[in-house]
Amino acid sequence: MIAILTDNARTGMDMARIAGATEQYDGYMSGNGYIVTWALGRLVSLAPPECYEHSKSSAPALPILPAPFQPAVRRKKTAKGMVTDKTAMKQLNVIDRIFNECDSIIVATEASGEGQLVFQYIYNYLGHAKPCKRLWISSLTDEAIRKGMANLREGSDYDSLYRAADCREKADRLIEENTGRAFAASPGMENHSPGRIQMPVLALIGSRYRENRNFVSTSYRQLHITLEKEGMYRRFRLADERKEKTGAENLYARLRSCPVAKITKVERKVIYQAQPLLYNLVTLQTDCNIRLGFSAGKTEETARSLYRKKLISFPGTSCRHIPEEMFREIPSLLRMVLRMDRFKHLAERTDTFRPARKPVDGRQQTTGHPAIIITGDYPGELSIAEQKVYHMIAGRMLEAFGPPCEKESLLMEASPDGVLFRSRSQKIRSAGWRDVFNHPEDREEDEKDEGTAEFKEGENVKTGGYSLARKKTMPKPLYTEATLLADMEMYGTPATRAAIIETLLKEEYICRYGKSLAPTGKGLSLYDAVKDMRIADAKIAGQWEKKLRDMEKNTLSPGTFMKAIESYTRRVTREVLSLQFPGLAANAFICPKCGTGKVVIRHKLSKCDNGKCGFLIFGKFLNRELSKGNVRQLLASGSTKLIKGFKGKKDRTFDARLAFDENYNITFSFPKTKGKGKKKALPKPPAEGKRMNK
């Protein structure tokens, strides 16, 4: 009996159908010599710090360096705290029983480091040693699965991929847990849980924001001349484009008296604008952000949905090429694209029998997956977002395998009174690949209208006029998701970069400002505090990613990497612990419970720094977020003012104060109401010696 483990039930059902395992049971399929079961995401992961008896955030307890790391079944949050997920444990027991009964295992989780980690953590946790084969496919079509099952690879071939993914997981855990606790232990500091990659990315955004806002613009002058011939004109620019004010004005005054200019150079040539390469995840996210306004996260989510529907190849790739053996499928796929309503107008002028070979290069497949292309399955019902992303990928195939854009380049140089001016222009002779979408951003810099007049080298031409334009230097624009993704190329995996941006947005370190990304007050405060520290150093983050890629190639050992990461963890933890924020001292109160510790008011959790006390106030009570003012009132007087808008049973709203009970837990304190039916008090009689007014 052969066991097959997939990521999820949907993929498992497809695998089972193709393998002939048609008998359905709770958590698995069986038949034809196969048992197909599935993980439900991360069933097993690294254990949290409390499993290592490290629950304190005090400075002396840091850093926490588990030796060794322990696995743990997935946990979920309940009213009683974090508990083991019963659904995860149930499925894990199913997998354990199947692995015990089988003779060998086919690993069919996602063909990536993450997918390898999902399997290996389960396999190691259950303590099995059954032989394994690896199904490594780049799409989920029936044809791809059958081909992959007929060409299974040795499971040991992917040990280095697992080791790199495991080290990435451990490095992220060490940095996030220790720096998060170090921030909590730093006097007056807000709660932060910055990740190994999130902090350098926040530093990129914060640095660009500061540079943009602190930019001091300088003015310069740009001198132009217009030459005329037979009623037609052409514009020339001063070769030394930027001139300071006085020099430019003097030159302008001098040239205005020159009625003619000599044409000193005319150069024509045919040039070709090369086709773009196929999409990988980052370039797809970039173009979808620019052209569709999609966030990186939305693009990835949509692409993965198309992948699960068997319409595109594996989206989480960093490669932009395909291998030679895939090239044989391209003509039929291109003909399929040209049958779509969106592209059928291109059918007559597209050669699908001799497509361009620019994207063909198997050596570029460093991740084991080719670039993103459509599969042979025709799309059924798709959401609007899915249609748009699918058409982006299909259209990019027409571009990448189409002919180059052919243009005529014209360079002219003119010299009035010995001063050199130039005119550069390009004219499209055959649009080629640019005919597919005709995006404005595909235009190159020299594709501008400089006029229609043409001259011969050596002739003298009448000047139609001079102009002196005032220009200003401009700052680098704020990051957009598209430009940030380009600068994040060395950080994380293709599949995690969108999650990094979304995490920074969710935790309110950054915000969207139109299409731009800018730090919030919270994010800017954190950036200013750590910008010169190693934890925010983008170069160091890039170095770690290179080491992880070296590990995937088996050129670096996990022990060497983890030793360096532990040393780095100690250093960045010390740096964070050294932070002092005296300006936030007003948010520190003597603990009302123990009377000795201090409680610093923070956004999510305010707690006593006396480890034996246990006093804490969560930033949310019932359905209401507590403001710092609410927490300050509690700590100062034991009660808040009236807070409106609590929701009780059946969504009924009510107002209440918050106060401490005898154990210093927060409870409701309701305002006293006047009793019904009470008689009004009689007016007091006038004081003796005074008369009442009649």
Secondary structure as GFF3:
##gff-version 3
##sequence-region A 1 694
A	DSSP	beta_strand	2	6	.	.	.	ID=ss1
A	DSSP	alpha_helix	9	19	.	.	.	ID=ss2
A	DSSP	beta_strand	23	25	.	.	.	ID=ss3
A	DSSP	beta_strand	28	31	.	.	.	ID=ss4
A	DSSP	beta_strand	34	38	.	.	.	ID=ss5
A	DSSP	beta_strand	44	46	.	.	.	ID=ss6
A	DSSP	three_ten_helix	49	52	.	.	.	ID=ss7
A	DSSP	three_ten_helix	59	61	.	.	.	ID=ss8
A	DSSP	beta_strand	71	73	.	.	.	ID=ss9
A	DSSP	beta_strand	75	78	.	.	.	ID=ss10
A	DSSP	beta_strand	81	84	.	.	.	ID=ss11
A	DSSP	alpha_helix	86	101	.	.	.	ID=ss12
A	DSSP	beta_strand	104	108	.	.	.	ID=ss13
A	DSSP	alpha_helix	113	126	.	.	.	ID=ss14
A	DSSP	beta_strand	132	134	.	.	.	ID=ss15
A	DSSP	alpha_helix	142	150	.	.	.	ID=ss16
A	DSSP	beta_strand	153	154	.	.	.	ID=ss17
A	DSSP	three_ten_helix	155	158	.	.	.	ID=ss18
A	DSSP	alpha_helix	159	185	.	.	.	ID=ss19
A	DSSP	alpha_helix	198	213	.	.	.	ID=ss20
A	DSSP	beta_strand	219	229	.	.	.	ID=ss21
A	DSSP	beta_strand	232	238	.	.	.	ID=ss22
A	DSSP	alpha_helix	245	255	.	.	.	ID=ss23
A	DSSP	beta_strand	260	273	.	.	.	ID=ss24
A	DSSP	alpha_helix	281	292	.	.	.	ID=ss25
A	DSSP	alpha_helix	296	308	.	.	.	ID=ss26
A	DSSP	alpha_helix	324	327	.	.	.	ID=ss27
A	DSSP	alpha_helix	330	338	.	.	.	ID=ss28
A	DSSP	three_ten_helix	344	349	.	.	.	ID=ss29
A	DSSP	three_ten_helix	362	364	.	.	.	ID=ss30
A	DSSP	alpha_helix	384	400	.	.	.	ID=ss31
A	DSSP	beta_strand	405	415	.	.	.	ID=ss32
A	DSSP	three_ten_helix	416	418	.	.	.	ID=ss33
A	DSSP	beta_strand	421	430	.	.	.	ID=ss34
A	DSSP	three_ten_helix	432	435	.	.	.	ID=ss35
A	DSSP	three_ten_helix	440	442	.	.	.	ID=ss36
A	DSSP	beta_strand	460	472	.	.	.	ID=ss37
A	DSSP	alpha_helix	481	487	.	.	.	ID=ss38
A	DSSP	alpha_helix	494	506	.	.	.	ID=ss39
A	DSSP	beta_strand	510	513	.	.	.	ID=ss40
A	DSSP	beta_strand	516	519	.	.	.	ID=ss41
A	DSSP	alpha_helix	521	530	.	.	.	ID=ss42
A	DSSP	three_ten_helix	534	536	.	.	.	ID=ss43
A	DSSP	alpha_helix	538	552	.	.	.	ID=ss44
A	DSSP	alpha_helix	558	577	.	.	.	ID=ss45
A	DSSP	three_ten_helix	582	587	.	.	.	ID=ss46
A	DSSP	beta_strand	588	590	.	.	.	ID=ss47
A	DSSP	beta_strand	598	600	.	.	.	ID=ss48
A	DSSP	beta_strand	605	607	.	.	.	ID=ss49
A	DSSP	beta_strand	616	618	.	.	.	ID=ss50
A	DSSP	beta_strand	620	621	.	.	.	ID=ss51
A	DSSP	beta_strand	624	625	.	.	.	ID=ss52
A	DSSP	alpha_helix	628	637	.	.	.	ID=ss53
A	DSSP	beta_strand	643	647	.	.	.	ID=ss54
A	DSSP	three_ten_helix	649	651	.	.	.	ID=ss55
A	DSSP	beta_strand	653	660	.	.	.	ID=ss56
A	DSSP	beta_strand	666	669	.	.	.	ID=ss57
###
